[in-house]
Amino acid sequence: MRVGLAAAEDIPAEGTKCVEVHGRKYALFKVGGQVYCLDNTCTHLGGPLCEGRLAGFVVQCPWHGSRFDVRTGQVVGPPARSAVHAYPTTVEAGKVWADLP
């Protein structure tokens, strides 16, 4: 289902934003002008990824340091072993849209 998540201007450049849709939390990341969306739950022990440190295309979980590529959700640093689900996004008329389950 295509869902509007936030105004593009509400996501800081090279930064993050937490959003909740239908009771599920998502993390939005803006890198190089592009917006990416991941589940907001680290696959290691459930840390909030939108509160993590973003360095380029990598977000680091604030709880135990797992690192994920925001473009794909793939693990790029332990202790997590499983990817976080990534959702395709578009920006139209200043609003971020994602295809969510």
Secondary structure, 3 states (H helix, E strand, C coil): CEEEEEEHHHCCCCEEEEEEECCEEEEEEEECCEEEEEECECCCCCCEHHHCEEECCEEECCCCCCEEECCCCCEEECCCCCCCCEECEEEECCEEEEECC
